Amino acid sequence: MTAGMPRRARSLFEGFGYSGADINPTLKRRLMALMLLHRFSDPIRHIRIEGWQEEAGDLFELQDLLWPV
């Protein structure tokens, strides 16, 4: 939804009532787990960040690409 753009990610979190203090590595890790466990999850097709497969060497780097806040 945010295409890895910090401003979009921040707006998305704020829209759901999260403050800047709420956005931390634990929240990002939970969101990553939910994304991967969702029955319709297909990261290869759904992640809209150009070159993300080359940029993210592991799941921690991917979560920082997806939620760069």
N, C-alpha and C positions, 0 to 999 in steps of 0.2 A: 504493500500500500504506500509505503514512503519512498521506495526505490533507493534506500540508503542515504537520503538527504536529511541532514540534521534538523533543518527547520520544519520539514514535514513530520519527522518523527516526534519532535517536541510538540508540535500542534496536535498530533494524534494523542499523545499521552495527556496533554492538557485537556483535550476534549473528553477524556475519560476520567478526569479529576485528579490526575497525578501531578504533583509538583516536581520541581527540579530535584529536590531532596529524595523523592521516592524512586527516582530512576537511578538504579545502581546495578552492579554486576549480578546480584542475586535475582533482581527482577528480569534482567536480560536473559539469564540462564533459564528461568522459569518459562519465559516466552519462547525461547528456543526449543525447550522440551515439548511444550504444547504444540508448537508448529510441527515438529517432527512426529509426534504421536497422533496428531489428528488424522482421522481415517481418509480424508481427502488430500492429505499432504503430498505434494509432488514438487520438492524444491527445485529440481532441474527446470521445470516449466514455469513455476510461479515466482521465482526470485527474478526481479527485473533490474538487476544491477549489472551493467556491462562489465564483463570479464571477472565476475565474482569467483568463478571456479579457480582462476589463477591467483587471485588475491587472498583467498581464504585457505590456509593450509590445514586448519582444523576447525572444530565447531566453535571454539572460543573466538577465533578470528572472524568466523562467519557471523556470530552474534554481534560483534562490534560493527561489522559492515551493515547488518540489517537495522540495528538500532544505535546509530552513532551519536546519541545524545550524551 
